[in-house]
Amino acid sequence: MIDEKEIQIDRSEQDDKAIEHQWTTKLRKKVEGELPPNKLLPDTQPAYVSSWIYVFGVLTLSALGVVAVSGGILALFGPSWWQQSPEGHFVNSLHLWSVELFFFFMVVHLWGKFFMAAWRGKRALTWISGAVAFLVSIGAAFTGYLSQQNFDSQWISTQGKDAMNSIGIGAFFNLMNFGQMFMWHILLLPLLVVVIVGIHIVGVRAKGVVPPIGSLPNKEDYAKPWQGKVRPYDIIKEGTIAVIIVSLLTVALSVVFSSPDKPPLTIQRWAKADPTDFVTTAASELAGTSFSGSYGPPYNNGTGAVQYLGPISLQKIAGVRIPINSAYDFVLQPLSIVPNNPTLKAALKTYESASPATQTLWNNNFAKADSKLMVKGNEIAVPKGNYGPIPMLMDNMLKLANTGALDAALENSHQFYGTDYTKPLLFMADGNYMASLATQDHLTGNQWGMMNETDKWPGQPWLWLYTMWYQIPPMSTSGNADVLVMSIMVLLTIGFASIPFIPGVRSIPEKVGLYRLIWRDYYKDQKS
C-alpha cells in the first residue's frame, strides 16, 4: 500500500517549481510587493503633505459614497417613489446635491494635481485614471439627468440626441429611451466609475504622493519611496470625518434648496394648452415634412439633420437603427386603434388608398391653410379647400390627444412595459410649444441650456466647456455644429488624459509656479 504522506511529499516536490510560474502566484507576489499593508493603510505620510488641497481627494471619495448610497435608495424604490413621495423627493434632493458636491470637490482636486504636476515619477497612469474617472462621471451624471423623468430630462434628451446622432452613436445610445439610460445610470457607468477610481487609489497608494517640484536632485528620484521627513497620519479618521462633513453638507443643501420637480410635458397637456400648434404639427407629421419626418439616420433616410465632418457622415455610416415613419407612427397607426368609429376608419381608408401624388396635394393644401386654422373645442376649422380626409384625421388626432390616449399609443410601442419615449418625445419636439416652455426656463442652446436646470436649481455646470463651443463661430451658425463640437470634445478629452506626454503642456505647472503656494510649508522649512 502507498503511504498517503509519501504521495503528498512527492507531489509537493514535483509542483514547487510549477507553482512559482502560476499566474496566481505571480500576481500575489506582485500585489504584496507593490501594496504591502503599510501602503494600503499607512499611519504616516511625507511631511510635505500639509496643504488643504490634499483634503479634496478624500472629500471627493466621500461625496462619491453619499452619491452611491442615495442613488441606491432611489433605485431600490423606483421612479414613482421619488416623484410622488415626500420622502422620495428628499432622497432625490440628497442625490442631486451629493452629485454637485462630488463634481466640485473632484474639479478642485484635479486642478490641484495639475498644478502639482502629479504625473511626475512614473505616475502618468495615476493621472490618466483620475482624468478618465472624471470623464466617465460626467457620463454617469448626464444619464442621471436623463433619468429624472421631468421636463428638464425631456428637453435635454431631445436636444442631446442630435450630438449623439451626428457621430453615429445615437443609434446605439438613445437618449430618449428611459429604460436604456436608467440602466446605464444605475449600473454600467457607476460600476465603471468605481473600477477606475479603485485603479486610481491603488496607483496613489502604490506610488505615493508626488514630492514637491525641485525637492529631489534627479527626475528618477521622484519615482522612489520618500526618504525625507514624515508625520503621523490616521487615514481612517480622516475618511470618517470627511464622510460626516459631506453628509451634513448634503443634508443642509437638500433641506434649504430641495431639488427640481417640474412635471414632464405630455401630449395631452400640449394639445389642451396649444391645440393649434398640436394640429399643425400632426399635419406636418402626416405629410412627412416635420423635423422628425425628414431627419435622416438613425430614424429614416431623410437628409434634414444629416451632419458631415468634411466629406464623411458618421451618421449615415451608422444607418437607420431606430426606424421612424412620422406619418404612420405618429398619425395613422394611433388613429387605426380607435374603436367604434366607422367615419374615422373610412377616412383612414380613403387617405391610405390614395396615390402618393394625391396625398401630397392634400397635405400641401392643408399646410397652406395652417395660418387660418382655428380650433373650436375638439374640432378644427379650416377654409374650404381640397384637403381630402385630412381635416377628419386631424379632428380625431386632437380628440385622441385630449383624452391622453395618444400619449399611451406612442409610448407603449406595442410593448407591455413601455420605457422607450422616443416617439412621443420626437413628436412633441417637432412642435413649438415644447420649445417655448424650454425658452422660459433658459434651456435652449443659445441660453447655454445643456448645463441649466429648470427654475432656481443648479444644473450641469461641468458641461460648460461642451456648451461653450455652441456659442462660438463657426459652430454657432453651422449646420454641422454638433459633429464639430463633438469632434473638438473628443480631441480635448484625449489631450486632457494625455497631458503627461505632451511637451509644453506638461511643463505649465512649473512655469506658472502655483505649486509654491501648495507646498509653501515645505519650501519655507527647506529655506530655514
C-alpha positions in Angstrom: 0.0 0.0 0.0 1.3 3.5 -0.9 1.6 5.8 2.1 -0.6 9.0 1.9 2.1 11.2 3.3 4.5 9.9 0.7 2.1 11.0 -2.1 1.8 14.5 -0.7 5.5 14.9 -0.3 6.2 13.6 -3.8 3.5 15.9 -5.2 4.9 18.9 -3.3 8.4 18.4 -4.6 7.3 18.0 -8.2 4.9 21.0 -8.2 7.0 23.6 -6.3 8.6 24.9 -9.5 5.3 24.9 -11.4 3.6 26.8 -8.6 6.2 29.5 -8.9 5.3 30.1 -12.5 1.5 30.2 -11.9 -0.3 33.4 -12.8 -1.9 33.4 -9.4 1.4 33.1 -7.6 3.0 35.9 -9.7 0.0 38.2 -9.2 0.0 37.6 -5.4 3.7 38.4 -5.2 3.4 41.5 -7.3 0.5 42.8 -5.2 2.4 42.0 -2.0 5.4 43.8 -3.3 3.6 46.9 -4.7 0.9 47.2 -2.0 2.0 45.9 1.4 -0.3 46.7 4.3 1.7 49.8 5.4 1.0 51.3 2.0 -2.7 50.4 1.8 -3.4 51.6 5.4 -0.5 54.0 6.1 0.0 55.5 9.6 2.5 58.1 8.4 2.8 60.3 5.3 5.5 62.7 4.0 5.7 65.9 5.9 5.1 67.9 2.7 1.5 66.6 2.5 0.2 69.5 4.6 -1.8 71.7 2.2 -5.6 71.9 2.2 -5.6 70.9 -1.4 -5.0 67.3 -0.3 -8.3 67.3 1.5 -10.3 67.5 -1.7 -9.2 64.0 -2.7 -10.8 62.3 0.3 -13.8 64.7 0.1 -14.4 63.5 -3.5 -14.4 59.9 -2.4 -16.7 60.7 0.5 -19.1 62.5 -1.8 -19.0 59.5 -4.2 -20.0 57.3 -1.2 -23.0 59.6 -0.5 -23.9 59.6 -4.2 -23.8 55.8 -4.2 -26.0 55.4 -1.1 -28.6 57.9 -2.1 -28.7 56.6 -5.6 -29.0 53.0 -4.4 -32.1 54.0 -2.3 -33.7 55.7 -5.3 -33.1 52.7 -7.5 -34.4 50.4 -4.7 -37.8 52.2 -4.6 -38.1 53.3 -8.2 -39.0 56.4 -10.2 -42.6 56.7 -8.9 -41.3 56.9 -5.3 -39.0 59.9 -5.9 -41.7 61.7 -7.9 -44.8 61.1 -5.8 -43.5 60.7 -2.2 -42.1 63.5 0.0 -39.5 61.0 1.4 -38.5 60.0 -2.1 -38.3 63.6 -3.2 -36.0 64.4 -0.2 -33.7 61.4 -1.1 -33.7 62.7 -4.7 -32.5 66.0 -3.3 -29.8 64.3 -1.4 -28.7 62.6 -4.6 -28.7 65.8 -6.5 -26.6 67.8 -4.0 -24.2 65.0 -3.3 -23.5 64.8 -7.1 -22.9 68.6 -7.2 -20.5 68.3 -4.2 -18.8 65.4 -5.9 -18.1 67.3 -9.0 -17.0 70.4 -7.1 -14.5 68.5 -5.0 -13.3 66.5 -8.0 -12.7 69.6 -10.1 -10.7 71.3 -7.3 -8.8 68.0 -6.8 -7.9 67.7 -10.5 -6.8 71.3 -10.8 -4.7 70.9 -7.7 -3.0 67.8 -9.1 -2.4 69.6 -12.4 -0.5 72.5 -10.8 1.4 70.0 -8.7 2.4 68.1 -11.9 1.2 65.0 -10.2 2.2 62.7 -13.1 6.0 63.1 -12.3 7.9 60.0 -11.1 6.2 57.4 -13.3 2.7 58.5 -12.1 1.2 59.0 -15.5 -1.3 56.1 -15.1 -2.5 57.7 -11.9 -3.2 61.0 -13.7 -4.9 59.2 -16.6 -7.1 57.1 -14.3 -8.1 60.3 -12.5 -8.9 62.1 -15.7 -10.9 59.2 -17.1 -12.8 58.8 -13.8 -13.9 62.5 -14.2 -15.0 62.0 -17.8 -16.9 58.8 -17.0 -18.5 60.5 -14.0 -19.8 63.2 -16.4 -21.5 60.4 -18.4 -23.0 58.9 -15.3 -24.3 62.2 -14.2 -25.6 63.1 -17.6 -27.6 59.8 -17.8 -28.9 60.6 -14.3 -30.3 63.9 -15.6 -31.9 62.0 -18.5 -33.5 59.6 -15.9 -35.2 62.3 -13.8 -38.4 61.9 -15.8 -39.2 65.6 -15.5 -39.4 68.4 -18.1 -35.6 69.1 -18.0 -34.8 65.5 -18.8 -37.2 65.5 -21.7 -35.7 68.6 -23.2 -32.1 67.5 -22.7 -32.8 64.2 -24.3 -34.4 65.7 -27.4 -31.6 68.2 -27.8 -28.7 66.0 -26.9 -29.8 63.3 -29.4 -28.5 65.5 -32.3 -25.0 65.4 -30.9 -25.1 61.6 -30.4 -26.6 61.1 -33.8 -24.1 63.3 -35.5 -21.2 61.0 -34.6 -23.2 57.8 -35.2 -23.7 56.5 -31.7 -27.2 57.8 -31.2 -28.4 54.6 -33.0 -27.0 52.6 -30.1 -27.1 55.1 -27.2 -30.7 56.5 -27.5 -31.1 59.4 -25.0 -34.9 59.3 -25.3 -35.0 55.6 -24.2 -35.6 56.0 -20.5 -35.0 52.2 -19.8 -31.7 52.3 -21.6 -30.5 55.5 -19.9 -31.7 54.3 -16.5 -29.7 51.1 -16.8 -26.6 53.0 -17.9 -27.0 55.3 -14.9 -27.6 52.9 -12.1 -25.4 50.0 -13.3 -22.9 50.3 -16.1 -21.4 53.7 -15.6 -21.3 53.7 -11.8 -19.6 50.3 -12.0 -17.1 51.8 -14.4 -16.5 54.8 -12.2 -15.9 52.6 -9.1 -13.4 50.4 -11.0 -11.5 53.4 -12.4 -11.5 55.2 -9.1 -10.2 52.0 -7.5 -7.4 51.8 -10.0 -6.6 55.5 -9.2 -6.5 54.9 -5.5 -4.3 51.8 -5.9 -1.9 54.0 -8.0 -1.8 56.6 -5.3 -1.1 54.1 -2.6 1.5 52.2 -4.6 3.4 55.1 -6.0 2.9 57.5 -3.1 2.0 61.2 -3.2 4.2 63.1 -5.7 7.0 65.1 -3.9 7.3 68.8 -4.3 8.8 70.2 -7.5 12.6 70.6 -7.1 12.7 68.6 -3.9 14.9 65.9 -5.4 18.1 66.2 -7.5 17.1 63.8 -10.3 13.8 63.1 -12.1 14.3 59.4 -11.5 14.2 60.0 -7.7 10.6 61.1 -7.8 9.6 57.5 -8.5 11.4 56.2 -5.4 9.9 56.0 -1.9 10.2 59.2 0.0 13.2 59.3 2.4 12.6 62.7 4.0 10.6 63.8 7.0 7.2 62.1 7.7 4.3 62.9 10.1 1.6 60.8 11.7 -1.4 60.2 9.5 -4.7 58.5 10.5 -6.3 57.6 7.2 -9.4 56.0 8.8 -10.1 59.0 11.0 -9.6 61.4 8.1 -12.0 59.4 5.9 -14.6 59.2 8.7 -14.5 63.0 9.3 -14.8 63.7 5.5 -17.9 61.4 5.2 -19.5 63.2 8.1 -18.8 66.6 6.7 -20.0 65.7 3.2 -23.2 64.1 4.6 -24.0 67.1 6.7 -23.4 69.5 3.8 -25.6 67.3 1.5 -28.5 67.2 4.1 -28.2 71.0 4.7 -28.3 71.8 0.9 -31.2 69.4 0.4 -33.2 70.9 3.3 -32.6 74.5 2.1 -32.8 74.1 -1.7 -34.6 70.8 -2.3 -34.5 69.6 -5.9 -36.2 70.2 -9.3 -39.7 68.8 -9.6 -41.2 70.4 -12.8 -43.5 67.7 -14.2 -42.9 66.3 -17.6 -44.7 67.6 -20.7 -47.4 65.3 -22.1 -49.1 65.3 -25.5 -52.4 65.7 -23.7 -51.2 68.9 -21.9 -49.8 70.2 -25.1 -53.0 69.6 -27.1 -55.1 71.4 -24.4 -52.7 74.3 -24.0 -52.0 75.0 -27.6 -54.3 72.9 -29.9 -53.4 74.9 -33.0 -49.7 74.1 -32.6 -50.6 70.4 -32.0 -52.8 70.1 -35.1 -50.3 71.8 -37.4 -47.5 69.6 -36.0 -49.6 66.5 -36.5 -50.4 67.6 -40.1 -46.6 68.0 -40.8 -46.0 64.5 -39.4 -48.6 63.1 -41.8 -47.0 65.0 -44.7 -43.5 63.9 -43.7 -42.3 67.5 -43.6 -41.7 67.7 -39.9 -38.2 67.8 -38.4 -38.5 64.1 -37.4 -40.2 63.1 -40.7 -37.2 64.3 -42.8 -34.5 63.9 -40.1 -32.3 61.2 -41.5 -30.4 58.4 -39.7 -30.9 56.8 -37.3 -34.7 57.4 -37.8 -35.2 57.4 -41.6 -33.5 58.1 -44.9 -34.2 61.8 -44.9 -31.4 64.4 -45.1 -32.8 67.2 -42.9 -30.5 66.7 -40.0 -27.6 64.8 -41.5 -24.3 66.3 -40.5 -20.8 65.9 -42.1 -17.3 66.0 -40.8 -15.6 67.0 -44.0 -16.8 64.6 -46.7 -17.8 61.9 -44.1 -21.1 61.5 -42.4 -20.7 59.2 -39.4 -24.5 59.5 -39.0 -25.1 57.9 -42.4 -22.5 55.2 -41.8 -24.3 54.1 -38.7 -27.5 53.8 -40.7 -31.2 53.6 -39.8 -31.4 51.7 -36.5 -34.5 53.3 -34.9 -36.9 53.4 -37.8 -39.5 56.2 -37.6 -42.1 56.8 -40.2 -43.7 60.0 -38.9 -47.0 59.6 -41.0 -47.6 56.0 -39.9 -46.1 56.0 -36.4 -47.4 59.4 -35.2 -50.8 59.7 -37.0 -52.1 56.7 -39.0 -51.2 53.9 -36.6 -52.6 55.6 -33.4 -55.8 56.5 -35.3 -56.2 52.9 -36.5 -56.7 51.6 -33.0 -59.6 54.0 -32.1 -62.6 51.7 -31.6 -66.2 52.1 -32.8 -65.6 55.0 -35.2 -66.6 54.0 -38.7 -66.3 57.5 -40.0 -62.7 57.6 -39.0 -62.0 54.2 -40.4 -63.4 55.4 -43.8 -61.3 58.5 -43.7 -58.2 56.4 -43.0 -59.0 54.1 -45.8 -59.5 57.0 -48.2 -56.2 58.5 -47.3 -54.2 55.3 -47.4 -55.7 54.1 -50.7 -55.0 57.4 -52.4 -51.9 57.8 -54.7 -48.8 59.5 -53.3 -49.4 62.4 -55.7 -52.9 62.9 -54.3 -51.7 62.6 -50.7 -49.1 65.2 -51.4 -51.7 67.5 -52.9 -54.0 67.2 -49.9 -51.1 67.8 -47.5 -49.8 70.8 -49.3 -53.2 72.4 -49.4 -53.7 71.8 -45.7 -50.3 73.2 -45.0 -51.2 76.4 -46.9 -54.2 76.8 -44.7 -52.2 76.5 -41.4 -52.2 80.2 -40.8 -56.0 80.3 -41.0 -56.6 77.1 -38.9 -58.9 77.5 -35.9 -59.7 75.1 -33.2 -63.2 75.1 -31.6 -63.4 72.7 -28.7 -62.3 69.3 -30.1 -62.9 70.2 -33.7 -60.8 72.1 -36.2 -62.0 74.7 -38.8 -60.2 75.5 -42.0 -61.2 77.5 -45.1 -62.8 75.4 -47.8 -60.3 73.5 -49.9 -59.3 70.2 -51.4 -57.8 68.6 -48.3 -59.3 65.1 -48.8 -59.9 63.3 -45.4 -57.1 65.3 -43.6 -59.5 67.6 -41.5 -61.3 64.5 -40.3 -58.0 62.8 -39.4 -56.8 65.9 -37.5 -60.1 66.2 -35.7 -59.6 62.7 -34.3 -56.0 63.3 -33.6 -57.0 66.2 -31.4 -59.6 64.2 -29.6 -57.2 61.3 -29.1 -54.6 63.7 -27.6 -57.1 65.4 -25.3 -58.0 62.1 -23.7 -54.4 61.1 -23.1 -54.7 58.1 -25.3 -52.2 59.4 -27.9 -49.5 59.5 -25.1 -50.2 55.9 -24.3 -50.3 54.8 -28.0 -46.9 56.4 -28.8 -45.3 55.4 -25.5 -46.1 51.7 -25.4 -45.0 50.9 -29.0 -46.7 47.5 -28.7 -44.8 46.6 -25.5 -46.4 45.9 -22.2 -43.6 47.6 -20.3 -43.1 50.9 -22.0 -39.9 52.6 -21.1 -38.9 54.0 -24.5 -40.2 57.5 -25.0 -38.5 58.1 -28.4 -41.8 58.6 -30.4 -43.7 60.9 -28.0 -40.6 63.0 -27.4 -39.8 63.4 -31.1 -43.4 64.3 -31.8 -43.5 66.9 -29.1 -40.1 68.3 -30.0 -41.4 68.9 -33.6 -43.9 71.4 -32.3 -43.3 74.9 -31.0 -45.0 74.5 -27.6 -42.2 72.4 -26.0 -39.5 74.9 -27.2 -41.5 77.8 -25.8 -41.5 76.2 -22.4 -37.8 75.5 -22.7 -37.1 79.1 -23.5 -39.0 80.2 -20.4 -36.7 78.0 -18.3 -33.5 79.1 -20.1 -32.8 75.6 -21.5 -32.2 76.4 -25.2 -28.9 76.2 -26.9 -28.3 80.0 -27.1 -29.1 80.1 -23.3 -26.3 77.6 -22.5 -29.3 75.2 -22.0 -27.5 71.9 -21.7 -25.9 72.9 -18.4 -29.0 74.6 -17.0 -31.8 73.3 -14.9 -35.4 74.5 -14.6 -36.2 77.3 -12.2 -33.6 78.1 -9.5 -31.6 74.9 -9.2 -28.1 74.3 -10.5 -27.9 72.0 -13.5 -24.8 70.5 -15.1 -22.1 73.2 -14.7 -19.4 70.5 -15.5 -20.7 70.7 -19.2 -19.7 74.4 -19.6 -16.9 73.6 -22.0 -19.1 71.5 -24.2 -21.9 74.1 -24.2 -19.4 77.0 -24.8 -18.5 75.8 -28.3 -22.0 76.3 -29.5 -21.7 80.0 -28.8 -18.6 80.4 -30.9 -18.4 80.7 -34.7 -18.5 78.7 -36.9 -20.4 76.3 -34.6 -22.9 78.9 -33.6 -24.1 79.2 -37.3 -23.1 75.9 -38.8 -25.5 73.1 -39.8 -22.7 70.7 -38.8 -22.3 72.2 -35.3 -23.0 69.0 -33.4 -20.4 66.9 -35.1 -17.9 69.7 -35.0 -18.4 70.2 -31.2 -18.3 66.5 -30.6 -15.0 66.2 -32.6 -13.5 69.1 -30.6 -14.5 67.5 -27.3 -13.1 64.1 -28.3 -9.7 65.7 -29.1 -9.8 67.7 -25.9 -10.6 64.6 -23.9 -7.7 62.7 -25.4 -5.5 65.7 -24.8 -6.6 66.1 -21.2 -5.9 62.4 -20.3 -2.5 62.7 -22.2 -1.1 65.7 -20.5 1.8 63.8 -19.0 3.1 63.1 -22.5 2.5 66.4 -24.2 5.7 68.6 -24.3 5.0 72.2 -23.3 1.7 71.4 -21.7 3.2 69.2 -19.0 5.7 72.0 -18.2 2.9 74.6 -17.5 2.8 73.8 -13.7 6.5 74.6 -13.3 6.2 77.8 -15.3 3.1 79.1 -13.5 4.5 78.4 -10.1 1.3 77.8 -8.1 3.0 74.7 -6.7 4.9 77.0 -4.4 1.7 78.1 -2.8 0.6 74.4 -2.4 3.8 73.3 -0.8 4.7 76.7 0.9 5.3 75.0 4.3 7.8 72.6 2.7 9.7 75.3 0.9 9.7 77.5 4.0 11.1 74.6 6.0 13.8 74.0 3.4 14.7 77.6 3.3 15.1 77.9 7.0 
